Amino acid sequence: MTPDNISSFPDPPTLVTRPKSGDYPVVLRTRLDCEAQGNPTPTYTWYHNGKKVKEDPGHILYAPLPPNRVKATPVSATAINVTWDVPCCHVFVYTVHYKWVSPDTKEEHLKQLVIQKDNHCLVQQLLPFTTYHFFIRAYNRNGSMPLVAPRIRTSSLSVGTITVDWSPLLAREKRGVITQYKIYFQKVDGGREQTNVIHNDTTTYTIHGLLPDQVYRVRVLAGTDKGFPVLHDDSWPWVSQRTLSKDSPCTVTPAPRLEVTPLNNSAVKVTWEVSNTSTEVTGFKLYVNRKIGPVHSRYIQLGADSNSTIVSGLETRIYYEAILEALGENETVSGKACRLFQALGPQRPPEPPPPMDIKVFARTPHSLSLNWSIPHWGEGITYYTVRYHVKDDDRKIMYERSDSQNHTLQDLTPYTTYTVSVRSHSTLTTGPFGTSQDITTLEDVPSPPEGVTFSPLSEGEVKLMWKPPTQRNGVIIFYIIQYHPELEDPEPLWTSMHSNGTLTQAVVRDLTSTVYYFKLRACTNAGKGPPSDVVKVVLNPCIRPCDGRNSSPPISSFSEGSDSFLRDQRLGIVIGCAIGLTSIIVCILVIVLRQRHYANLYRHSTRMVANPELGYRYQHQGFQTPETRRLMLVDRQGKVNYIPNPAGGRGQS
């Protein structure tokens, strides 16, 4: 007997690992392990409360959509109030999980609370001044209803009808076997809401009996044998469609079925199919538009017998939109289809596309609001990432997670332009960021003007000078100058004047009091800002009576140290006058002494002329007189005589 024959004998199944019996809370995840061996290989069948559990990967008993917009608000030093939005699918219990790090041991702790039905919880007995992290889980009783609504497309192919198409739900979104659909429709201008139920798993339905040339809105809900889920309106949007008018042709060409298959990092193959048409198709037009980054478009004209083409020269990971138009007589468009695609190699998994219709609004000076539609992608999108930074300054890029199609950026700088973009995430991969948008926050009131100084011009006039606010928070339209003799008086009693927002100086006239207090405010379109520091100005009266021809300028001072400033001025004047007077006295003394010297010299010379021997006596006693020296004397008769030279020369007369 060969080994092959031995292995072919049947062997009854034997349990190698048995599930453990016990009591398990309904709100906790529990894993039941079972392993068997035998020949042939055993199969497994699970029963819950005597009923066979369906073999469906989406049949999970404990995890509906997670709650959104979880908010934790401290109410005291040891308590935090936690709130969240109610998800779908008949939630009957929540668990509030929170963790923290002990400041003493640096160990991480995790704790949970069970909340019945309410969407709020007060967590008490917490540690003061400690950071806590919260997350919420929701649970339903059977988990067998879909999590989301189908994504639909509408068209009106004949008068009085609307055709609805949708994509099948993903396995994790079904939460069971889809057995029915409910189609909701109503007129946009206030008609009654109507519903049709389809008891089969289809992906198309035509609504009949509608009024021609009217706008209707449509949405679809998928259900299992347990019923239909309860969804919020923002996750279950309406789609508007206008019906054909009576003058339209009885039928039109339905939208082609368009598919895009990646070939490599820069090329894709576009294929399409047009069916169920009574209108002759004369050709096709294919537009390929770049949807991320700079706008770029290309156009391809194709014949009526074409059903595919290759598009090359694409950029890797960049999303494009293929628009196919089916042409009828005279090249009129009789059918149109669109498809988003990405240029990726076949070996790389597809990435979720970013939202293409992001709308950004400036709500307040410190916040921006964003909203967008769910991108059409077959694998499903789990959450989004919002990226933003100040325009032209990417040194500080911020990222925030969003679990819905609405998000608010907060704590922004007023009157600042931000660059914003969004990308999508799936369970397996992350997509690229979409096209960036620039948006400027609203204006806010500015900070106070700084560095207020002044300069006296004349009596009753002061020139004020200042620097613009450090935080302008907008365009400075004008400045408000307020002044008043009494600091404690209420603000309505103060005199106000406006100055142009482009100037940083102004002249205040007609000041009649001795002391004034000044303060300035800057104003933008958002209003006036807080006042600057108060500046005290002292206007001293003239020392002597002033008239219109001779008036001394007022002496002004700052609010701090004004008296000492005046004393310093007076001391400087006294010192200057003392120095000048001393200089004058010194000059007078020098002149007097020089005059005395010259007078003594003159008397001595006169004595020598009256007694010539005195000169010889001086010479013989050692006093020498230069030969070139001559003393001119005038006698009483007016004659000029020269002193004779002691060496023997004669004088002239």
C-alpha positions in Angstrom: 0.0 0.0 0.0 1.5 3.3 -1.1 1.5 6.4 1.1 -0.9 8.1 -1.3 -3.5 5.3 -0.7 -3.0 5.6 3.0 -3.7 9.4 3.0 -6.9 8.8 1.0 -8.7 7.0 3.9 -11.3 9.1 5.6 -10.5 10.5 9.1 -13.4 11.9 11.2 -13.0 15.5 12.3 -11.4 16.1 15.7 -11.5 19.4 17.7 -7.9 20.5 18.4 -8.9 23.8 20.0 -12.3 24.2 21.6 -14.1 27.6 22.2 -14.0 28.5 25.8 -17.3 28.8 27.6 -17.9 31.8 29.9 -19.9 35.0 30.4 -18.9 37.8 28.0 -20.1 41.4 28.2 -22.0 42.4 25.0 -20.0 45.7 24.7 -16.6 44.1 24.7 -14.8 42.4 21.9 -14.6 38.6 22.4 -12.7 36.1 20.2 -13.8 32.5 20.1 -11.1 30.2 18.7 -11.9 26.9 17.1 -9.6 24.5 15.2 -10.3 21.1 13.9 -8.5 18.5 11.8 -9.6 15.5 9.7 -9.8 14.0 6.3 -11.3 15.6 4.3 -10.6 19.1 5.7 -13.5 20.0 8.1 -15.7 23.0 7.6 -17.0 25.2 10.3 -20.6 26.4 11.1 -21.3 28.8 13.9 -24.7 29.2 15.7 -25.9 32.2 17.8 -28.8 31.5 20.1 -29.7 28.5 18.1 -29.6 30.3 14.8 -27.0 29.7 12.1 -24.7 32.6 11.7 -24.5 33.7 8.1 -21.1 33.4 6.5 -20.6 37.1 5.6 -17.4 39.0 6.3 -19.5 42.1 7.2 -21.6 40.2 9.8 -20.1 41.7 13.0 -22.2 42.0 16.1 -20.6 44.9 17.9 -19.2 47.7 15.8 -21.4 50.3 14.0 -20.0 53.5 12.7 -17.9 55.3 15.4 -19.4 58.4 16.9 -18.2 61.7 15.4 -17.3 65.1 16.9 -16.2 63.9 20.3 -15.7 66.9 22.6 -14.2 66.9 26.1 -14.8 70.0 28.2 -13.2 70.4 31.7 -15.9 71.4 34.3 -13.7 71.2 37.4 -10.2 70.2 38.6 -11.3 66.5 38.7 -14.1 66.2 36.2 -14.5 66.3 32.4 -17.8 66.4 30.4 -17.6 64.3 27.2 -20.2 64.6 24.4 -20.5 63.1 20.9 -22.8 62.9 18.0 -25.2 59.9 17.7 -24.2 57.5 14.9 -26.6 55.4 12.9 -27.8 51.8 13.2 -29.9 51.9 16.4 -27.1 52.2 19.0 -28.1 50.9 22.4 -24.9 51.3 24.4 -21.6 53.2 24.3 -18.3 52.7 25.9 -16.2 55.8 26.9 -12.5 54.9 26.9 -9.9 57.3 28.4 -6.2 57.0 29.1 -3.6 59.1 30.9 0.0 58.9 32.1 0.6 59.0 35.9 2.8 62.0 36.7 4.6 60.1 39.5 5.3 56.7 37.9 5.1 57.7 34.2 2.9 54.7 33.6 0.0 54.7 31.1 -3.4 53.8 32.4 -6.6 52.9 30.5 -10.1 52.9 31.8 -13.6 52.7 30.3 -17.2 53.5 31.3 -20.4 52.0 29.9 -23.1 54.5 28.9 -26.7 53.4 28.1 -28.1 55.4 25.1 -27.1 58.9 26.2 -24.6 60.7 24.1 -22.9 62.5 27.0 -20.9 61.4 30.0 -19.4 63.2 33.1 -16.1 61.5 33.9 -15.2 62.2 37.6 -12.4 61.5 40.1 -9.7 62.5 37.7 -6.2 63.8 38.5 -5.8 67.6 38.5 -3.6 69.1 35.8 -3.3 65.9 33.9 -3.8 65.3 30.1 -6.5 62.7 29.3 -7.2 61.1 25.9 -10.8 60.0 25.1 -12.4 57.8 22.4 -15.9 56.4 22.1 -17.3 53.1 20.8 -20.9 52.4 19.8 -22.6 49.0 19.8 -25.9 47.7 18.4 -27.8 44.5 19.0 -27.4 42.7 15.8 -25.0 44.7 13.6 -26.7 43.5 10.4 -27.8 46.8 8.8 -25.7 48.8 6.3 -23.5 51.5 7.6 -23.8 54.0 4.7 -26.1 54.8 1.8 -25.3 53.9 -1.8 -23.6 56.6 -3.9 -26.1 57.3 -6.7 -26.1 58.9 -10.2 -29.3 60.1 -11.9 -30.3 60.8 -15.5 -33.6 61.5 -17.4 -33.7 59.3 -20.5 -37.4 59.9 -21.4 -40.2 62.3 -20.6 -41.5 61.9 -17.0 -38.8 59.4 -15.8 -35.6 59.5 -13.8 -33.2 56.6 -13.9 -31.1 56.0 -10.8 -27.8 54.1 -10.8 -25.6 53.3 -7.8 -22.5 51.3 -7.0 -22.7 48.2 -4.7 -21.7 48.7 -1.1 -18.4 47.3 0.1 -18.4 44.2 2.3 -17.6 46.1 5.4 -20.4 48.6 4.7 -23.1 46.0 4.1 -23.2 44.4 7.5 -25.1 41.6 6.1 -26.7 40.5 2.8 -28.4 43.4 0.9 -32.0 42.3 0.2 -33.8 45.5 -0.5 -33.5 49.2 -1.5 -35.7 52.2 -0.7 -35.8 55.0 -3.2 -36.9 58.4 -1.9 -37.9 61.2 -4.3 -39.8 64.5 -4.2 -40.0 67.8 -6.1 -37.5 70.4 -5.1 -40.1 73.2 -4.8 -41.9 71.5 -1.9 -43.5 68.4 -3.1 -44.5 65.5 -0.9 -41.8 62.9 -0.3 -42.5 59.5 -1.9 -40.8 56.2 -1.6 -40.5 53.0 -3.6 -39.1 49.7 -2.2 -37.2 47.2 -4.4 -37.0 43.7 -2.9 -33.9 42.5 -4.8 -30.2 43.3 -5.0 -30.0 45.5 -8.1 -28.0 48.6 -9.0 -30.5 50.5 -11.2 -34.1 51.7 -11.0 -36.3 54.0 -13.1 -38.9 56.2 -11.4 -42.0 56.7 -13.6 -45.0 59.0 -13.5 -43.1 62.3 -12.9 -44.0 65.7 -14.3 -42.0 66.9 -17.3 -39.5 69.7 -17.1 -39.4 69.6 -13.3 -36.5 69.3 -10.8 -36.7 66.4 -8.5 -34.3 65.3 -5.8 -33.5 61.6 -5.2 -31.7 59.4 -2.7 -31.4 55.7 -2.0 -31.1 53.6 1.1 -29.9 49.9 1.2 -31.3 47.4 3.7 -30.9 43.8 4.9 -33.6 41.4 6.2 -33.2 43.3 9.5 -34.4 46.6 8.0 -33.0 49.9 6.9 -30.4 52.0 8.9 -31.1 55.4 10.3 -28.6 57.9 8.8 -28.0 61.6 9.3 -28.8 63.9 6.4 -25.2 65.0 5.9 -24.1 61.3 5.2 -27.1 60.7 3.0 -27.3 63.6 0.5 -30.0 64.3 -2.0 -29.2 64.4 -5.8 -31.1 66.8 -8.0 -32.3 65.9 -11.5 -34.5 67.7 -14.0 -36.9 65.6 -16.1 -37.1 66.0 -19.9 -39.6 68.5 -21.3 -42.5 67.5 -23.7 -40.5 69.0 -26.6 -37.6 66.7 -26.0 -37.1 63.5 -28.0 -39.0 60.5 -26.7 -35.7 58.8 -25.8 -32.1 59.9 -25.5 -28.9 58.0 -25.6 -28.0 56.7 -22.0 -24.7 57.6 -20.5 -21.9 55.3 -21.8 -20.3 52.9 -19.3 -16.8 54.2 -18.9 -13.8 52.4 -17.4 -10.2 53.4 -17.0 -7.4 50.8 -16.5 -3.9 51.8 -15.6 -1.1 50.4 -17.8 2.0 52.0 -16.2 3.0 55.2 -14.3 2.2 57.5 -17.2 -0.5 55.7 -19.4 -4.0 54.3 -19.0 -6.5 52.5 -21.2 -9.9 54.1 -21.5 -12.8 51.8 -22.6 -16.5 52.4 -22.9 -19.8 50.8 -24.0 -23.1 52.3 -25.2 -26.1 50.0 -25.0 -29.9 50.2 -25.2 -30.0 53.2 -27.6 -32.3 54.0 -30.4 -30.3 57.1 -31.4 -27.5 56.7 -33.9 -24.1 57.5 -32.5 -21.9 59.4 -35.0 -18.7 59.6 -32.9 -17.2 60.3 -29.5 -15.2 63.1 -27.8 -12.8 62.3 -24.9 -11.6 65.0 -22.6 -8.8 64.3 -20.1 -8.6 67.1 -17.5 -6.0 67.3 -14.7 -7.7 67.7 -11.4 -4.8 68.3 -9.0 -2.4 71.2 -9.5 -2.2 73.4 -12.6 -5.2 73.2 -14.9 -4.4 71.1 -18.0 -6.7 69.5 -20.5 -6.5 67.5 -23.7 -9.1 66.5 -26.3 -9.4 63.4 -28.5 -11.8 62.9 -31.4 -12.9 59.3 -31.9 -15.0 57.5 -34.5 -18.4 55.9 -34.0 -17.0 52.4 -34.1 -14.4 53.1 -31.4 -14.7 51.6 -27.9 -11.3 52.2 -26.4 -8.2 54.4 -26.6 -4.8 54.8 -24.8 -3.9 58.0 -23.1 -0.2 58.5 -22.3 2.0 61.3 -21.1 0.4 61.4 -17.6 2.0 62.3 -14.3 2.4 59.7 -11.6 -0.1 59.8 -8.7 -1.9 62.8 -10.2 -5.7 62.4 -10.5 -7.3 63.1 -13.8 -10.9 63.2 -15.0 -12.0 61.4 -18.2 -15.2 62.9 -19.8 -16.7 60.9 -22.7 -19.4 62.5 -24.8 -21.4 60.4 -27.3 -22.3 62.5 -30.4 -25.6 62.3 -32.3 -26.7 64.1 -35.5 -25.0 67.4 -36.1 -22.5 66.5 -33.4 -25.0 67.1 -30.6 -24.2 65.5 -27.3 -26.5 62.6 -26.7 -24.8 60.9 -23.8 -22.0 61.8 -21.3 -20.0 59.9 -18.7 -17.2 60.9 -16.3 -14.6 58.9 -14.4 -11.8 59.9 -12.1 -8.6 58.0 -12.5 -5.0 58.0 -11.4 -1.8 57.3 -13.3 -0.3 54.3 -11.3 1.5 51.2 -12.2 -0.5 48.0 -12.1 1.6 46.7 -9.1 0.7 49.6 -6.9 -2.6 49.7 -5.0 -5.0 52.5 -6.0 -5.1 55.6 -3.9 -8.3 57.3 -2.8 -8.9 60.6 -4.6 -9.0 63.9 -2.7 -12.2 65.9 -2.6 -12.6 67.9 -5.8 -15.2 70.5 -4.8 -13.8 71.9 -1.6 -15.5 75.1 -0.4 -13.7 77.3 2.1 -15.4 80.2 4.0 -14.0 82.7 6.4 -16.4 82.7 9.3 -14.5 84.7 11.9 -11.1 86.5 12.3 -9.8 83.3 13.9 -11.5 80.4 12.0 -12.1 79.0 8.5 -14.9 76.5 7.6 -14.5 73.8 4.9 -17.0 71.4 3.4 -16.8 69.0 0.4 -18.6 66.0 -1.1 -17.5 62.4 -0.7 -15.3 61.5 -3.7 -16.6 58.6 -5.8 -14.3 55.7 -5.1 -15.2 52.0 -4.9 -13.0 51.1 -2.0 -14.5 53.5 0.5 -13.0 56.5 2.4 -12.5 56.3 6.1 -11.4 59.8 7.0 -9.7 63.0 5.7 -6.6 65.1 6.5 -6.8 68.9 6.2 -3.4 70.6 5.6 -3.0 74.3 6.1 -0.3 76.9 6.5 0.3 80.7 6.0 0.6 81.4 2.3 4.2 81.5 1.0 5.4 80.3 4.4 5.7 76.5 4.6 8.0 76.5 7.7 5.0 75.6 9.9 2.6 73.2 8.2 -0.4 72.1 10.3 -2.5 68.9 9.8 -5.9 68.1 11.3 -8.0 65.0 10.9 -11.7 65.1 9.9 -14.1 62.3 10.1 -16.8 64.1 8.1 -17.2 66.3 5.1 -17.2 69.4 7.3 -14.3 70.8 9.2 -13.4 74.1 11.0 -9.9 75.4 11.4 -9.5 77.5 14.6 -7.0 79.6 16.4 -5.9 81.4 13.2 -4.4 84.8 12.8 -6.8 87.6 11.7 -6.5 89.0 8.2 -4.0 86.4 7.1 -4.0 84.4 3.9 -3.8 80.6 4.4 -3.2 77.8 1.9 -5.6 74.8 2.5 -5.8 71.4 0.9 -7.4 68.0 1.8 -6.6 64.4 1.1 -8.5 61.1 1.6 -7.6 58.0 3.6 -8.8 54.4 3.1 -8.2 51.4 5.3 -5.2 50.4 3.2 -3.6 53.5 1.8 -3.5 57.3 1.7 -4.2 59.5 -1.3 -2.5 62.7 -2.5 -3.5 66.1 -1.4 -5.9 67.9 -3.7 -5.5 71.3 -5.3 -4.6 74.0 -2.8 -6.9 77.0 -2.1 -6.0 80.4 -0.7 -8.4 82.0 1.7 -8.0 85.1 4.0 -9.4 85.3 7.5 -11.6 88.2 8.4 -10.3 91.4 9.8 -10.2 92.0 13.6 -9.7 95.1 15.7 -6.1 96.2 15.9 -3.8 96.5 18.9 -3.1 99.9 20.3 -0.8 102.4 18.6 2.7 102.5 20.2 5.4 105.0 20.9 3.2 108.1 21.3 5.3 111.2 21.5 4.7 115.0 20.9 6.4 118.2 20.0 5.3 121.8 20.9 4.6 124.0 17.9 3.2 127.2 19.5 0.9 128.2 22.3 -2.2 126.0 22.2 -0.8 123.6 19.5 0.8 120.2 20.0 2.1 117.8 17.3 1.5 114.1 18.1 3.6 111.3 16.6 3.2 107.5 17.0 4.0 104.2 15.6 1.4 101.8 13.9 0.0 98.9 15.9 2.1 95.8 16.2 -0.9 93.6 15.3 -2.8 95.5 12.6 -5.3 92.6 12.0 -6.5 94.4 8.9 -6.2 97.7 7.0 -5.9 100.7 9.3 -8.6 103.1 8.0 -8.1 105.9 10.5 -6.9 106.8 14.0 -9.0 108.3 16.8 -7.2 110.9 18.9 -8.9 111.6 22.2 -7.8 114.3 24.7 -9.3 115.9 27.8 -8.1 118.1 30.7 -9.4 115.6 33.3 -8.1 112.0 33.3 -10.9 110.6 35.5 -13.8 111.9 33.4 -15.9 109.4 31.4 -14.9 108.8 27.8 -17.9 110.5 26.3 -16.7 113.8 27.7 -13.3 113.5 25.9 -12.8 115.4 22.6 -12.1 113.2 19.6 -10.6 113.8 16.2 -9.8 111.5 13.3 -6.5 111.1 11.5 -5.9 109.4 8.2 -4.9 105.7 8.6 -1.8 106.2 6.3 -0.4 108.9 8.6 1.4 108.5 11.9 1.3 112.2 13.1 -1.3 114.9 13.6 -1.5 118.5 15.0 -3.9 119.3 17.8 -4.9 123.0 18.0 -7.0 125.3 20.2 -5.8 123.8 23.5 -6.9 126.3 26.2 -6.1 124.4 29.4 -2.7 124.0 31.0 -2.8 120.1 31.3 -4.2 117.6 28.7 -4.3 113.8 28.6 -4.0 112.1 25.2 -4.8 108.6 24.0 -5.0 107.0 20.5 -7.0 104.2 18.9 -6.5 102.5 15.6 -9.6 101.4 13.5 -10.1 98.7 10.8 -13.3 97.6 9.1 -13.9 95.3 12.2 -14.1 98.4 14.5 -11.8 100.4 16.8 -9.1 98.8 18.9 -8.2 99.4 22.5 -6.6 102.7 23.5 -2.9 103.4 23.8 -1.2 104.4 27.1 -2.4 107.9 28.3 0.1 110.7 27.7 0.1 113.8 29.9 0.9 117.1 28.3 1.6 120.2 30.4 1.3 123.6 28.6 3.1 126.3 30.7 1.9 129.9 30.4 4.2 132.7 29.1 6.6 134.2 31.7 5.9 137.8 30.5 2.6 139.0 29.0 2.2 137.7 25.5 0.8 139.7 22.6 0.0 138.7 19.1 3.5 139.7 17.9 5.7 138.2 20.6 4.6 135.0 22.1 6.8 132.3 23.5 6.0 128.6 22.6 4.3 126.5 25.2 6.5 124.2 27.2 5.2 120.6 27.1 6.2 117.6 29.0 5.6 113.8 29.0 3.4 112.2 31.5 6.2 110.6 33.4 8.9 112.9 35.0 7.5 116.1 33.6 8.5 118.2 36.7 12.1 116.8 36.7 12.2 117.5 33.0 11.4 121.2 33.6 13.9 121.4 36.4 16.6 120.0 34.2 15.8 122.6 31.6 16.1 125.5 34.1 19.3 124.1 35.5 20.8 124.0 32.0 19.9 127.6 31.3 21.4 128.7 34.7 24.6 126.8 34.0 24.9 128.3 30.5 24.4 131.8 31.7 27.0 131.3 34.4 29.5 130.1 32.0 28.9 133.0 29.6 29.1 135.6 32.4 32.4 134.0 33.7 33.8 134.3 30.2 32.9 137.9 29.9 34.6 138.7 33.3 37.7 136.9 32.3 37.9 138.9 29.0 37.4 142.2 30.9 40.3 141.3 33.4 42.6 140.5 30.5 41.9 143.8 28.8 42.4 145.8 32.0 45.7 144.1 32.7 47.0 144.7 29.2 46.1 148.3 29.4 48.0 148.7 32.7 51.0 147.0 31.2 51.1 149.4 28.2 50.7 152.4 30.4 53.7 151.5 32.6 55.8 151.0 29.5 54.9 154.4 28.2 55.9 156.2 31.5 59.2 154.4 31.5 60.0 155.6 28.0 59.2 159.2 28.8 61.6 159.2 31.7 64.4 158.1 29.4 63.8 161.0 27.0 63.8 163.6 29.7 67.1 162.4 31.2 69.4 160.8 28.6 72.0 160.0 31.0 69.6 157.7 32.6 69.8 155.5 29.6 73.6 155.5 29.6 73.5 154.7 33.3 71.2 151.8 32.6 73.6 150.7 29.8 76.6 150.9 32.0 74.8 149.0 34.6 74.1 146.2 32.2 70.8 147.1 30.7 71.2 147.0 26.9 68.9 148.8 24.4 68.7 147.4 20.9 70.3 149.7 18.2 67.3 149.4 16.0 64.9 150.7 18.7 63.8 154.3 18.2 61.4 156.2 20.4 59.5 158.8 18.7 58.7 161.9 20.8 56.5 164.8 20.1 57.4 168.0 21.9 55.2 170.8 22.7 55.9 172.6 19.4 54.8 169.6 17.4 58.3 168.5 16.2 59.2 164.9 15.9 62.5 164.0 17.7 64.3 160.7 17.6 66.3 159.5 20.5 70.0 159.6 19.6 71.8 156.4 19.3 74.1 155.9 22.3 76.7 154.6 19.9 77.2 158.0 18.4 74.5 158.2 15.7 72.5 161.4 15.3 68.9 161.8 15.3 66.9 163.5 12.7 64.3 166.3 13.2 
